[in-house]
Amino acid sequence: MDWNMWVRQIHRWLSIIFTLTVAANFVAMALGQPPAWLVYSPLLPLFLLLFSGLYMFVLPYAAKGRGDQRAGG
């Protein structure tokens, strides 16, 4: 598996983790005041999603600049 496939797979799993942490936040808020660690738990996967998403966004443009015909894998 090449680098681009790893980034895509990590991005998919991070999106699942992010969705679960946001859902846990809604459930915790419905039950009362949630702890601070739970409120801030979606931030780490969100920032990692930002970086992996930006990487995948730039791939076709970088490939076009290099003259690569695959354009992003």
N, CA, C and O atoms as a Tripos MOL2 file, in Angstrom:
@<TRIPOS>MOLECULE
protein
  292   291    73     0     0
PROTEIN
NO_CHARGES

@<TRIPOS>ATOM
      1 N           0.8500   -1.1810    0.0000 N.3       1 MET1
      2 CA          0.0000    0.0000    0.0000 C.3       1 MET1
      3 C           0.8940    1.2410    0.0000 C.2       1 MET1
      4 O           1.8240    1.3360    0.8010 O.2       1 MET1
      5 N           0.6220    2.1690   -0.8720 N.am      2 ASP2
      6 CA          1.4610    3.3640   -0.9510 C.3       2 ASP2
      7 C           0.9940    4.4310    0.0450 C.2       2 ASP2
      8 O          -0.0090    4.2650    0.7390 O.2       2 ASP2
      9 N           1.7400    5.5120    0.0900 N.am      3 TRP3
     10 CA          1.5110    6.5820    1.0650 C.3       3 TRP3
     11 C           0.1090    7.1770    0.9400 C.2       3 TRP3
     12 O          -0.5480    7.4240    1.9510 O.2       3 TRP3
     13 N          -0.3540    7.4100   -0.2900 N.am      4 ASN4
     14 CA         -1.6670    8.0210   -0.4850 C.3       4 ASN4
     15 C          -2.7890    7.1310    0.0360 C.2       4 ASN4
     16 O          -3.7730    7.6230    0.5900 O.2       4 ASN4
     17 N          -2.6410    5.8310   -0.1410 N.am      5 MET5
     18 CA         -3.6590    4.9010    0.3590 C.3       5 MET5
     19 C          -3.6870    4.8930    1.8890 C.2       5 MET5
     20 O          -4.7550    4.7980    2.4930 O.2       5 MET5
     21 N          -2.5110    4.9930    2.5120 N.am      6 TRP6
     22 CA         -2.4520    5.0540    3.9750 C.3       6 TRP6
     23 C          -3.1570    6.3080    4.4950 C.2       6 TRP6
     24 O          -3.9100    6.2470    5.4670 O.2       6 TRP6
     25 N          -2.9090    7.4310    3.8490 N.am      7 VAL7
     26 CA         -3.5330    8.6850    4.2850 C.3       7 VAL7
     27 C          -5.0440    8.5970    4.1410 C.2       7 VAL7
     28 O          -5.7750    9.0380    5.0280 O.2       7 VAL7
     29 N          -5.5220    8.0380    3.0430 N.am      8 ARG8
     30 CA         -6.9660    7.8890    2.8400 C.3       8 ARG8
     31 C          -7.5900    6.9750    3.8830 C.2       8 ARG8
     32 O          -8.6670    7.2650    4.4030 O.2       8 ARG8
     33 N          -6.9140    5.8670    4.1940 N.am      9 GLN9
     34 CA         -7.4440    4.9340    5.1890 C.3       9 GLN9
     35 C          -7.4650    5.5730    6.5750 C.2       9 GLN9
     36 O          -8.4430    5.4320    7.3090 O.2       9 GLN9
     37 N          -6.4040    6.2650    6.9320 N.am     10 ILE10
     38 CA         -6.3530    6.9580    8.2260 C.3      10 ILE10
     39 C          -7.4490    8.0250    8.2920 C.2      10 ILE10
     40 O          -8.0890    8.1980    9.3290 O.2      10 ILE10
     41 N          -7.6600    8.7290    7.1940 N.am     11 HIS11
     42 CA         -8.6990    9.7610    7.1530 C.3      11 HIS11
     43 C         -10.0800    9.1410    7.3890 C.2      11 HIS11
     44 O         -10.9030    9.7140    8.1020 O.2      11 HIS11
     45 N         -10.3330    7.9790    6.7960 N.am     12 ARG12
     46 CA        -11.6210    7.2960    6.9940 C.3      12 ARG12
     47 C         -11.8280    6.9150    8.4460 C.2      12 ARG12
     48 O         -12.8970    7.1550    9.0080 O.2      12 ARG12
     49 N         -10.8040    6.3190    9.0610 N.am     13 TRP13
     50 CA        -10.9440    5.9080   10.4590 C.3      13 TRP13
     51 C         -11.0580    7.1050   11.3950 C.2      13 TRP13
     52 O         -11.7960    7.0540   12.3790 O.2      13 TRP13
     53 N         -10.3370    8.1730   11.0990 N.am     14 LEU14
     54 CA        -10.4490    9.3850   11.9100 C.3      14 LEU14
     55 C         -11.8540    9.9640   11.8290 C.2      14 LEU14
     56 O         -12.3680   10.4810   12.8210 O.2      14 LEU14
     57 N         -12.4780    9.8840   10.6650 N.am     15 SER15
     58 CA        -13.8400   10.4100   10.5370 C.3      15 SER15
     59 C         -14.8130    9.6060   11.3830 C.2      15 SER15
     60 O         -15.7510   10.1690   11.9470 O.2      15 SER15
     61 N         -14.6050    8.2900   11.4820 N.am     16 ILE16
     62 CA        -15.4570    7.4610   12.3400 C.3      16 ILE16
     63 C         -15.2490    7.8300   13.8040 C.2      16 ILE16
     64 O         -16.2130    7.9750   14.5550 O.2      16 ILE16
     65 N         -13.9830    7.9810   14.2090 N.am     17 ILE17
     66 CA        -13.6770    8.3570   15.5940 C.3      17 ILE17
     67 C         -14.2670    9.7240   15.9210 C.2      17 ILE17
     68 O         -14.8430    9.9090   16.9940 O.2      17 ILE17
     69 N         -14.1300   10.6800   15.0080 N.am     18 PHE18
     70 CA        -14.6720   12.0140   15.2170 C.3      18 PHE18
     71 C         -16.1870   11.9590   15.3840 C.2      18 PHE18
     72 O         -16.7340   12.5930   16.2860 O.2      18 PHE18
     73 N         -16.8660   11.2070   14.5240 N.am     19 THR19
     74 CA        -18.3220   11.0940   14.6030 C.3      19 THR19
     75 C         -18.7520   10.4830   15.9300 C.2      19 THR19
     76 O         -19.7240   10.9370   16.5320 O.2      19 THR19
     77 N         -18.0450    9.4680   16.3890 N.am     20 LEU20
     78 CA        -18.3910    8.8390   17.6630 C.3      20 LEU20
     79 C         -18.1800    9.7840   18.8440 C.2      20 LEU20
     80 O         -18.9860    9.8010   19.7750 O.2      20 LEU20
     81 N         -17.1020   10.5720   18.8120 N.am     21 THR21
     82 CA        -16.8670   11.5040   19.9180 C.3      21 THR21
     83 C         -17.9090   12.6220   19.9360 C.2      21 THR21
     84 O         -18.3090   13.0730   21.0090 O.2      21 THR21
     85 N         -18.3470   13.0700   18.7720 N.am     22 VAL22
     86 CA        -19.3890   14.0950   18.7260 C.3      22 VAL22
     87 C         -20.7110   13.5120   19.2260 C.2      22 VAL22
     88 O         -21.4350   14.1730   19.9710 O.2      22 VAL22
     89 N         -21.0290   12.2830   18.8250 N.am     23 ALA23
     90 CA        -22.2520   11.6340   19.3060 C.3      23 ALA23
     91 C         -22.2010   11.4410   20.8200 C.2      23 ALA23
     92 O         -23.2060   11.6360   21.5040 O.2      23 ALA23
     93 N         -21.0420   11.0600   21.3450 N.am     24 ALA24
     94 CA        -20.8830   10.9070   22.7930 C.3      24 ALA24
     95 C         -21.0960   12.2420   23.5050 C.2      24 ALA24
     96 O         -21.6560   12.2790   24.6010 O.2      24 ALA24
     97 N         -20.6570   13.3240   22.8930 N.am     25 ASN25
     98 CA        -20.8810   14.6450   23.4660 C.3      25 ASN25
     99 C         -22.3620   14.9680   23.5670 C.2      25 ASN25
    100 O         -22.8160   15.4630   24.5980 O.2      25 ASN25
    101 N         -23.1200   14.6950   22.5130 N.am     26 PHE26
    102 CA        -24.5530   14.9700   22.5390 C.3      26 PHE26
    103 C         -25.2650   14.1320   23.5990 C.2      26 PHE26
    104 O         -26.1430   14.6330   24.3020 O.2      26 PHE26
    105 N         -24.8920   12.8740   23.7140 N.am     27 VAL27
    106 CA        -25.4990   12.0080   24.7280 C.3      27 VAL27
    107 C         -25.1570   12.5150   26.1180 C.2      27 VAL27
    108 O         -26.0280   12.5810   26.9850 O.2      27 VAL27
    109 N         -23.9000   12.8750   26.3420 N.am     28 ALA28
    110 CA        -23.4750   13.3590   27.6540 C.3      28 ALA28
    111 C         -24.1570   14.6730   28.0080 C.2      28 ALA28
    112 O         -24.5190   14.8880   29.1650 O.2      28 ALA28
    113 N         -24.3360   15.5560   27.0280 N.am     29 MET29
    114 CA        -25.0040   16.8290   27.3060 C.3      29 MET29
    115 C         -26.4840   16.6320   27.6150 C.2      29 MET29
    116 O         -27.0660   17.4020   28.3780 O.2      29 MET29
    117 N         -27.0920   15.6090   27.0300 N.am     30 ALA30
    118 CA        -28.4930   15.3210   27.3180 C.3      30 ALA30
    119 C         -28.6660   14.7880   28.7380 C.2      30 ALA30
    120 O         -29.7270   14.9480   29.3410 O.2      30 ALA30
    121 N         -27.6250   14.1580   29.2670 N.am     31 LEU31
    122 CA        -27.6980   13.5820   30.6070 C.3      31 LEU31
    123 C         -27.2660   14.5520   31.6950 C.2      31 LEU31
    124 O         -27.4180   14.2460   32.8770 O.2      31 LEU31
    125 N         -26.7390   15.6990   31.3350 N.am     32 GLY32
    126 CA        -26.2770   16.6680   32.3230 C.3      32 GLY32
    127 C         -25.0100   17.3460   31.8580 C.2      32 GLY32
    128 O         -24.7130   17.3920   30.6640 O.2      32 GLY32
    129 N         -24.2680   17.8700   32.8130 N.am     33 GLN33
    130 CA        -23.0210   18.5680   32.5120 C.3      33 GLN33
    131 C         -21.9110   17.5510   32.2340 C.2      33 GLN33
    132 O         -21.5180   16.8140   33.1380 O.2      33 GLN33
    133 N         -21.4010   17.4980   30.9990 N.am     34 PRO34
    134 CA        -20.3480   16.5180   30.6990 C.3      34 PRO34
    135 C         -18.9940   16.9900   31.2220 C.2      34 PRO34
    136 O         -18.7720   18.1890   31.3920 O.2      34 PRO34
    137 N         -18.0880   16.0420   31.4770 N.am     35 PRO35
    138 CA        -16.7390   16.4320   31.9110 C.3      35 PRO35
    139 C         -15.9750   17.1180   30.7750 C.2      35 PRO35
    140 O         -16.2670   16.9140   29.5970 O.2      35 PRO35
    141 N         -15.0060   17.9200   31.1540 N.am     36 ALA36
    142 CA        -14.2680   18.7120   30.1680 C.3      36 ALA36
    143 C         -13.5270   17.8420   29.1620 C.2      36 ALA36
    144 O         -13.4430   18.1940   27.9850 O.2      36 ALA36
    145 N         -12.9920   16.7180   29.6060 N.am     37 TRP37
    146 CA        -12.2430   15.8640   28.6780 C.3      37 TRP37
    147 C         -13.1430   15.3210   27.5760 C.2      37 TRP37
    148 O         -12.6920   15.1040   26.4510 O.2      37 TRP37
    149 N         -14.4110   15.1020   27.8980 N.am     38 LEU38
    150 CA        -15.3370   14.6020   26.8870 C.3      38 LEU38
    151 C         -15.7340   15.7110   25.9140 C.2      38 LEU38
    152 O         -15.9030   15.4690   24.7190 O.2      38 LEU38
    153 N         -15.8800   16.9210   26.4350 N.am     39 VAL39
    154 CA        -16.2470   18.0510   25.5810 C.3      39 VAL39
    155 C         -15.1490   18.3310   24.5550 C.2      39 VAL39
    156 O         -15.4410   18.6330   23.3980 O.2      39 VAL39
    157 N         -13.9040   18.2320   24.9720 N.am     40 TYR40
    158 CA        -12.7910   18.5470   24.0790 C.3      40 TYR40
    159 C         -12.2680   17.3370   23.3160 C.2      40 TYR40
    160 O         -11.3480   17.4800   22.5110 O.2      40 TYR40
    161 N         -12.8160   16.1660   23.5400 N.am     41 SER41
    162 CA        -12.3200   14.9580   22.8790 C.3      41 SER41
    163 C         -12.4300   14.9820   21.3560 C.2      41 SER41
    164 O         -11.5860   14.3600   20.7110 O.2      41 SER41
    165 N         -13.4070   15.6530   20.7240 N.am     42 PRO42
    166 CA        -13.4240   15.6620   19.2510 C.3      42 PRO42
    167 C         -12.3330   16.5190   18.6090 C.2      42 PRO42
    168 O         -12.1170   16.4230   17.4010 O.2      42 PRO42
    169 N         -11.6530   17.3390   19.3740 N.am     43 LEU43
    170 CA        -10.6950   18.2660   18.7710 C.3      43 LEU43
    171 C          -9.4840   17.5740   18.1530 C.2      43 LEU43
    172 O          -9.0410   17.9640   17.0730 O.2      43 LEU43
    173 N          -8.9440   16.5560   18.8150 N.am     44 LEU44
    174 CA         -7.7690   15.8720   18.2590 C.3      44 LEU44
    175 C          -8.0920   15.2150   16.9190 C.2      44 LEU44
    176 O          -7.3770   15.4580   15.9480 O.2      44 LEU44
    177 N          -9.1470   14.3870   16.8250 N.am     45 PRO45
    178 CA         -9.4410   13.8290   15.5020 C.3      45 PRO45
    179 C          -9.8010   14.8890   14.4690 C.2      45 PRO45
    180 O          -9.5310   14.7160   13.2810 O.2      45 PRO45
    181 N         -10.4120   15.9860   14.9180 N.am     46 LEU46
    182 CA        -10.7640   17.0490   13.9800 C.3      46 LEU46
    183 C          -9.5170   17.6800   13.3660 C.2      46 LEU46
    184 O          -9.4730   17.9070   12.1570 O.2      46 LEU46
    185 N          -8.5080   17.9670   14.1820 N.am     47 PHE47
    186 CA         -7.2810   18.5490   13.6500 C.3      47 PHE47
    187 C          -6.5360   17.5620   12.7560 C.2      47 PHE47
    188 O          -5.9610   17.9580   11.7430 O.2      47 PHE47
    189 N          -6.5420   16.2810   13.1240 N.am     48 LEU48
    190 CA         -5.9010   15.2850   12.2730 C.3      48 LEU48
    191 C          -6.6550   15.1350   10.9520 C.2      48 LEU48
    192 O          -6.0410   14.9300    9.9050 O.2      48 LEU48
    193 N          -7.9890   15.2380   11.0010 N.am     49 LEU49
    194 CA         -8.7800   15.2240    9.7690 C.3      49 LEU49
    195 C          -8.4530   16.4280    8.9000 C.2      49 LEU49
    196 O          -8.4090   16.3230    7.6740 O.2      49 LEU49
    197 N          -8.2250   17.5670    9.5320 N.am     50 LEU50
    198 CA         -7.8730   18.7740    8.7840 C.3      50 LEU50
    199 C          -6.5920   18.5550    7.9840 C.2      50 LEU50
    200 O          -6.5320   18.8730    6.7970 O.2      50 LEU50
    201 N          -5.5670   18.0090    8.6420 N.am     51 PHE51
    202 CA         -4.2850   17.8330    7.9710 C.3      51 PHE51
    203 C          -4.3500   16.7620    6.8870 C.2      51 PHE51
    204 O          -3.8090   16.9490    5.7970 O.2      51 PHE51
    205 N          -5.0020   15.6490    7.1780 N.am     52 SER52
    206 CA         -5.0950   14.6050    6.1520 C.3      52 SER52
    207 C          -5.9940   15.0520    4.9960 C.2      52 SER52
    208 O          -5.7350   14.7120    3.8420 O.2      52 SER52
    209 N          -7.0430   15.8080    5.3010 N.am     53 GLY53
    210 CA         -7.9120   16.3160    4.2440 C.3      53 GLY53
    211 C          -7.2130   17.3390    3.3680 C.2      53 GLY53
    212 O          -7.3780   17.3280    2.1480 O.2      53 GLY53
    213 N          -6.4350   18.2220    3.9770 N.am     54 LEU54
    214 CA         -5.6740   19.1860    3.1830 C.3      54 LEU54
    215 C          -4.6420   18.4870    2.3130 C.2      54 LEU54
    216 O          -4.4160   18.8830    1.1700 O.2      54 LEU54
    217 N          -4.0180   17.4520    2.8500 N.am     55 TYR55
    218 CA         -3.0490   16.6890    2.0560 C.3      55 TYR55
    219 C          -3.7300   16.0860    0.8260 C.2      55 TYR55
    220 O          -3.2070   16.1740   -0.2850 O.2      55 TYR55
    221 N          -4.8980   15.4730    1.0320 N.am     56 MET56
    222 CA         -5.6050   14.8650   -0.0980 C.3      56 MET56
    223 C          -6.1300   15.9200   -1.0680 C.2      56 MET56
    224 O          -6.2330   15.6660   -2.2680 O.2      56 MET56
    225 N          -6.4590   17.0910   -0.5560 N.am     57 PHE57
    226 CA         -6.9350   18.1740   -1.4170 C.3      57 PHE57
    227 C          -5.8300   18.6660   -2.3450 C.2      57 PHE57
    228 O          -6.0830   18.9770   -3.5090 O.2      57 PHE57
    229 N          -4.6000   18.7350   -1.8280 N.am     58 VAL58
    230 CA         -3.4840   19.2750   -2.5910 C.3      58 VAL58
    231 C          -2.9000   18.2480   -3.5680 C.2      58 VAL58
    232 O          -2.2370   18.6270   -4.5330 O.2      58 VAL58
    233 N          -3.1370   16.9610   -3.3300 N.am     59 LEU59
    234 CA         -2.5440   15.9130   -4.1750 C.3      59 LEU59
    235 C          -2.7420   16.1150   -5.6740 C.2      59 LEU59
    236 O          -1.7560   16.0620   -6.4100 O.2      59 LEU59
    237 N          -3.9550   16.3440   -6.1680 N.am     60 PRO60
    238 CA         -4.1060   16.4910   -7.6220 C.3      60 PRO60
    239 C          -3.3530   17.6920   -8.1860 C.2      60 PRO60
    240 O          -2.8310   17.6310   -9.2990 O.2      60 PRO60
    241 N          -3.2950   18.7760   -7.4280 N.am     61 TYR61
    242 CA         -2.5900   19.9660   -7.8980 C.3      61 TYR61
    243 C          -1.0840   19.7350   -7.9100 C.2      61 TYR61
    244 O          -0.3940   20.1940   -8.8200 O.2      61 TYR61
    245 N          -0.5730   19.0320   -6.9130 N.am     62 ALA62
    246 CA          0.8530   18.7340   -6.8720 C.3      62 ALA62
    247 C           1.2300   17.7700   -7.9910 C.2      62 ALA62
    248 O           2.2940   17.9010   -8.5970 O.2      62 ALA62
    249 N           0.3640   16.8060   -8.2630 N.am     63 ALA63
    250 CA          0.6350   15.8510   -9.3370 C.3      63 ALA63
    251 C           0.5970   16.5530  -10.6950 C.2      63 ALA63
    252 O           1.3880   16.2410  -11.5850 O.2      63 ALA63
    253 N          -0.3120   17.4870  -10.8430 N.am     64 LYS64
    254 CA         -0.4140   18.2360  -12.1010 C.3      64 LYS64
    255 C           0.8540   19.0810  -12.2930 C.2      64 LYS64
    256 O           1.3500   19.2100  -13.4120 O.2      64 LYS64
    257 N           1.3650   19.6440  -11.2240 N.am     65 GLY65
    258 CA          2.5670   20.4480  -11.3030 C.3      65 GLY65
    259 C           3.7970   19.6290  -11.6540 C.2      65 GLY65
    260 O           4.7160   20.1250  -12.3060 O.2      65 GLY65
    261 N           3.8150   18.3550  -11.2160 N.am     66 ARG66
    262 CA          4.9340   17.4710  -11.5370 C.3      66 ARG66
    263 C           4.7760   16.8200  -12.9000 C.2      66 ARG66
    264 O           5.7190   16.2300  -13.4270 O.2      66 ARG66
    265 N           3.5770   16.9280  -13.4730 N.am     67 GLY67
    266 CA          3.3230   16.2930  -14.7510 C.3      67 GLY67
    267 C           2.9240   14.8490  -14.6150 C.2      67 GLY67
    268 O           2.9620   14.1060  -15.5960 O.2      67 GLY67
    269 N           2.5430   14.4290  -13.4290 N.am     68 ASP68
    270 CA          2.1190   13.0540  -13.1760 C.3      68 ASP68
    271 C           0.7050   12.8500  -13.7310 C.2      68 ASP68
    272 O          -0.1830   13.6660  -13.4820 O.2      68 ASP68
    273 N           0.4980   11.7820  -14.4710 N.am     69 GLN69
    274 CA         -0.8020   11.5410  -15.0900 C.3      69 GLN69
    275 C          -1.7860   10.8820  -14.1290 C.2      69 GLN69
    276 O          -2.9900   10.9020  -14.3860 O.2      69 GLN69
    277 N          -1.3030   10.2930  -13.0140 N.am     70 ARG70
    278 CA         -2.2020    9.6270  -12.0870 C.3      70 ARG70
    279 C          -3.0380   10.6140  -11.2990 C.2      70 ARG70
    280 O          -4.1750   10.2980  -10.9500 O.2      70 ARG70
    281 N          -2.5280   11.7830  -11.0070 N.am     71 ALA71
    282 CA         -3.2230   12.8820  -10.3070 C.3      71 ALA71
    283 C          -3.8810   12.4270   -9.0180 C.2      71 ALA71
    284 O          -5.1040   12.4700   -8.8840 O.2      71 ALA71
    285 N          -3.0660   11.9950   -8.0750 N.am     72 GLY72
    286 CA         -3.5710   11.7370   -6.7470 C.3      72 GLY72
    287 C          -3.7800   10.2810   -6.4110 C.2      72 GLY72
    288 O          -4.3840    9.9780   -5.3820 O.2      72 GLY72
    289 N          -3.3200    9.3940   -7.2130 N.am     73 GLY73
    290 CA         -3.3480    7.9930   -6.8260 C.3      73 GLY73
    291 C          -4.4300    7.2600   -7.4620 C.2      73 GLY73
    292 O          -4.5820    6.0600   -7.2310 O.2      73 GLY73
@<TRIPOS>BOND
     1     1     2 1
     2     2     3 1
     3     3     4 2
     4     3     5 am
     5     5     6 1
     6     6     7 1
     7     7     8 2
     8     7     9 am
     9     9    10 1
    10    10    11 1
    11    11    12 2
    12    11    13 am
    13    13    14 1
    14    14    15 1
    15    15    16 2
    16    15    17 am
    17    17    18 1
    18    18    19 1
    19    19    20 2
    20    19    21 am
    21    21    22 1
    22    22    23 1
    23    23    24 2
    24    23    25 am
    25    25    26 1
    26    26    27 1
    27    27    28 2
    28    27    29 am
    29    29    30 1
    30    30    31 1
    31    31    32 2
    32    31    33 am
    33    33    34 1
    34    34    35 1
    35    35    36 2
    36    35    37 am
    37    37    38 1
    38    38    39 1
    39    39    40 2
    40    39    41 am
    41    41    42 1
    42    42    43 1
    43    43    44 2
    44    43    45 am
    45    45    46 1
    46    46    47 1
    47    47    48 2
    48    47    49 am
    49    49    50 1
    50    50    51 1
    51    51    52 2
    52    51    53 am
    53    53    54 1
    54    54    55 1
    55    55    56 2
    56    55    57 am
    57    57    58 1
    58    58    59 1
    59    59    60 2
    60    59    61 am
    61    61    62 1
    62    62    63 1
    63    63    64 2
    64    63    65 am
    65    65    66 1
    66    66    67 1
    67    67    68 2
    68    67    69 am
    69    69    70 1
    70    70    71 1
    71    71    72 2
    72    71    73 am
    73    73    74 1
    74    74    75 1
    75    75    76 2
    76    75    77 am
    77    77    78 1
    78    78    79 1
    79    79    80 2
    80    79    81 am
    81    81    82 1
    82    82    83 1
    83    83    84 2
    84    83    85 am
    85    85    86 1
    86    86    87 1
    87    87    88 2
    88    87    89 am
    89    89    90 1
    90    90    91 1
    91    91    92 2
    92    91    93 am
    93    93    94 1
    94    94    95 1
    95    95    96 2
    96    95    97 am
    97    97    98 1
    98    98    99 1
    99    99   100 2
   100    99   101 am
   101   101   102 1
   102   102   103 1
   103   103   104 2
   104   103   105 am
   105   105   106 1
   106   106   107 1
   107   107   108 2
   108   107   109 am
   109   109   110 1
   110   110   111 1
   111   111   112 2
   112   111   113 am
   113   113   114 1
   114   114   115 1
   115   115   116 2
   116   115   117 am
   117   117   118 1
   118   118   119 1
   119   119   120 2
   120   119   121 am
   121   121   122 1
   122   122   123 1
   123   123   124 2
   124   123   125 am
   125   125   126 1
   126   126   127 1
   127   127   128 2
   128   127   129 am
   129   129   130 1
   130   130   131 1
   131   131   132 2
   132   131   133 am
   133   133   134 1
   134   134   135 1
   135   135   136 2
   136   135   137 am
   137   137   138 1
   138   138   139 1
   139   139   140 2
   140   139   141 am
   141   141   142 1
   142   142   143 1
   143   143   144 2
   144   143   145 am
   145   145   146 1
   146   146   147 1
   147   147   148 2
   148   147   149 am
   149   149   150 1
   150   150   151 1
   151   151   152 2
   152   151   153 am
   153   153   154 1
   154   154   155 1
   155   155   156 2
   156   155   157 am
   157   157   158 1
   158   158   159 1
   159   159   160 2
   160   159   161 am
   161   161   162 1
   162   162   163 1
   163   163   164 2
   164   163   165 am
   165   165   166 1
   166   166   167 1
   167   167   168 2
   168   167   169 am
   169   169   170 1
   170   170   171 1
   171   171   172 2
   172   171   173 am
   173   173   174 1
   174   174   175 1
   175   175   176 2
   176   175   177 am
   177   177   178 1
   178   178   179 1
   179   179   180 2
   180   179   181 am
   181   181   182 1
   182   182   183 1
   183   183   184 2
   184   183   185 am
   185   185   186 1
   186   186   187 1
   187   187   188 2
   188   187   189 am
   189   189   190 1
   190   190   191 1
   191   191   192 2
   192   191   193 am
   193   193   194 1
   194   194   195 1
   195   195   196 2
   196   195   197 am
   197   197   198 1
   198   198   199 1
   199   199   200 2
   200   199   201 am
   201   201   202 1
   202   202   203 1
   203   203   204 2
   204   203   205 am
   205   205   206 1
   206   206   207 1
   207   207   208 2
   208   207   209 am
   209   209   210 1
   210   210   211 1
   211   211   212 2
   212   211   213 am
   213   213   214 1
   214   214   215 1
   215   215   216 2
   216   215   217 am
   217   217   218 1
   218   218   219 1
   219   219   220 2
   220   219   221 am
   221   221   222 1
   222   222   223 1
   223   223   224 2
   224   223   225 am
   225   225   226 1
   226   226   227 1
   227   227   228 2
   228   227   229 am
   229   229   230 1
   230   230   231 1
   231   231   232 2
   232   231   233 am
   233   233   234 1
   234   234   235 1
   235   235   236 2
   236   235   237 am
   237   237   238 1
   238   238   239 1
   239   239   240 2
   240   239   241 am
   241   241   242 1
   242   242   243 1
   243   243   244 2
   244   243   245 am
   245   245   246 1
   246   246   247 1
   247   247   248 2
   248   247   249 am
   249   249   250 1
   250   250   251 1
   251   251   252 2
   252   251   253 am
   253   253   254 1
   254   254   255 1
   255   255   256 2
   256   255   257 am
   257   257   258 1
   258   258   259 1
   259   259   260 2
   260   259   261 am
   261   261   262 1
   262   262   263 1
   263   263   264 2
   264   263   265 am
   265   265   266 1
   266   266   267 1
   267   267   268 2
   268   267   269 am
   269   269   270 1
   270   270   271 1
   271   271   272 2
   272   271   273 am
   273   273   274 1
   274   274   275 1
   275   275   276 2
   276   275   277 am
   277   277   278 1
   278   278   279 1
   279   279   280 2
   280   279   281 am
   281   281   282 1
   282   282   283 1
   283   283   284 2
   284   283   285 am
   285   285   286 1
   286   286   287 1
   287   287   288 2
   288   287   289 am
   289   289   290 1
   290   290   291 1
   291   291   292 2
@<TRIPOS>SUBSTRUCTURE
     1 MET1         2 RESIDUE 1 A MET
     2 ASP2         6 RESIDUE 1 A ASP
     3 TRP3        10 RESIDUE 1 A TRP
     4 ASN4        14 RESIDUE 1 A ASN
     5 MET5        18 RESIDUE 1 A MET
     6 TRP6        22 RESIDUE 1 A TRP
     7 VAL7        26 RESIDUE 1 A VAL
     8 ARG8        30 RESIDUE 1 A ARG
     9 GLN9        34 RESIDUE 1 A GLN
    10 ILE10       38 RESIDUE 1 A ILE
    11 HIS11       42 RESIDUE 1 A HIS
    12 ARG12       46 RESIDUE 1 A ARG
    13 TRP13       50 RESIDUE 1 A TRP
    14 LEU14       54 RESIDUE 1 A LEU
    15 SER15       58 RESIDUE 1 A SER
    16 ILE16       62 RESIDUE 1 A ILE
    17 ILE17       66 RESIDUE 1 A ILE
    18 PHE18       70 RESIDUE 1 A PHE
    19 THR19       74 RESIDUE 1 A THR
    20 LEU20       78 RESIDUE 1 A LEU
    21 THR21       82 RESIDUE 1 A THR
    22 VAL22       86 RESIDUE 1 A VAL
    23 ALA23       90 RESIDUE 1 A ALA
    24 ALA24       94 RESIDUE 1 A ALA
    25 ASN25       98 RESIDUE 1 A ASN
    26 PHE26      102 RESIDUE 1 A PHE
    27 VAL27      106 RESIDUE 1 A VAL
    28 ALA28      110 RESIDUE 1 A ALA
    29 MET29      114 RESIDUE 1 A MET
    30 ALA30      118 RESIDUE 1 A ALA
    31 LEU31      122 RESIDUE 1 A LEU
    32 GLY32      126 RESIDUE 1 A GLY
    33 GLN33      130 RESIDUE 1 A GLN
    34 PRO34      134 RESIDUE 1 A PRO
    35 PRO35      138 RESIDUE 1 A PRO
    36 ALA36      142 RESIDUE 1 A ALA
    37 TRP37      146 RESIDUE 1 A TRP
    38 LEU38      150 RESIDUE 1 A LEU
    39 VAL39      154 RESIDUE 1 A VAL
    40 TYR40      158 RESIDUE 1 A TYR
    41 SER41      162 RESIDUE 1 A SER
    42 PRO42      166 RESIDUE 1 A PRO
    43 LEU43      170 RESIDUE 1 A LEU
    44 LEU44      174 RESIDUE 1 A LEU
    45 PRO45      178 RESIDUE 1 A PRO
    46 LEU46      182 RESIDUE 1 A LEU
    47 PHE47      186 RESIDUE 1 A PHE
    48 LEU48      190 RESIDUE 1 A LEU
    49 LEU49      194 RESIDUE 1 A LEU
    50 LEU50      198 RESIDUE 1 A LEU
    51 PHE51      202 RESIDUE 1 A PHE
    52 SER52      206 RESIDUE 1 A SER
    53 GLY53      210 RESIDUE 1 A GLY
    54 LEU54      214 RESIDUE 1 A LEU
    55 TYR55      218 RESIDUE 1 A TYR
    56 MET56      222 RESIDUE 1 A MET
    57 PHE57      226 RESIDUE 1 A PHE
    58 VAL58      230 RESIDUE 1 A VAL
    59 LEU59      234 RESIDUE 1 A LEU
    60 PRO60      238 RESIDUE 1 A PRO
    61 TYR61      242 RESIDUE 1 A TYR
    62 ALA62      246 RESIDUE 1 A ALA
    63 ALA63      250 RESIDUE 1 A ALA
    64 LYS64      254 RESIDUE 1 A LYS
    65 GLY65      258 RESIDUE 1 A GLY
    66 ARG66      262 RESIDUE 1 A ARG
    67 GLY67      266 RESIDUE 1 A GLY
    68 ASP68      270 RESIDUE 1 A ASP
    69 GLN69      274 RESIDUE 1 A GLN
    70 ARG70      278 RESIDUE 1 A ARG
    71 ALA71      282 RESIDUE 1 A ALA
    72 GLY72      286 RESIDUE 1 A GLY
    73 GLY73      290 RESIDUE 1 A GLY
